Amino acid sequence: MSEAGLAGARALAANTLKIAEQFGEAEWRADTACHGWRVHDLIGHMAFFFNFIADPNLVFPPNPSGKSERLNDAAVRERADLPHDQILEYYREQSEAGLATLEALQGPELRNNALEMLDLGTYELHQLSDAVSFDHLVHLTSDLLAPFGPLRPGDVDVAAAIDPAIDWMIAGLPQMCGNGVATASTSPVGLRLTGATNRSFVLTVDHATVVVTETDDLPDHVATTSATDFLRWGTTRSAWRSAVDISGDRTIVAPVLDAIDIV
């Protein structure tokens, strides 16, 4: 799905620029739904992700925790006092460079090379396109724009990015929160997504390792949720209980959903 991820990343980068070019001082300074980050910080973070992809020699800020989220916080702090127009230009330049790199990473010589991403796990280079689609889609729809963020709704090409965003979440789930899910699991659990995309998965445990398989053959215990709601509760931005219908034994499904925390 990484070719689709590249298309999604391109669409959302264009959306982001169009939205950000309309910001005035009040919009740049507004607090987003991403705790502790202003709009200025969020756009800077999205640019930093592209910068990370485009520049193999990028020097990261100190991050003794080894955690990806703390690295993102440190990178935000480095750029917190830059002028807003400089942050916009940083996003414009790095998104262009990052998208060009993502296209190159789809080629046969590079696409299957492994990349370690701190506590997020290890991925193939072509999957970075899915990661950008996920990161941008979640930040735009859940942190920046209404109804969850501070700014009026803007055009976001959800259709172009939803499947690669889900692909990133499914690839990341066993690596980012697999230990918790494995501990909570007592029986296979189905996950059915509806709405913006219709897909189904089964979460099983094999020798203490979580395995996520895409299939329409679901077990007896199933969580059904909209794909866009999964973006929110799967990243612990909201509670799953208000967004999920459970069929089968709730005592089997609920602990598994409680353990899901994707970055």
Secondary structure, DSSP 8 states (H G I E B T S, - for coil): -HHHHHHHHHHHHHHHHHHHTT--HHHHHSB-SSTT-BHHHHHHHHHHHHHHHH-TT------TT--HHHHHHHHHHHHTTS-HHHHHHHHHHHHHHHHHHHHHTTSTTTTT-EEE-GGG-EEEGGGHHHHHHHHHHHIIIIIIBTTTSSB------HHHHHHHHHHHHHHHHHHHSHHHHHHH-SS-EEEEEESSS-EEEEEEEETTEEEEEE-S---SSEEEEEHHHHHHHTTTSS-GGGT-EEES-HHHHHHHHHH----
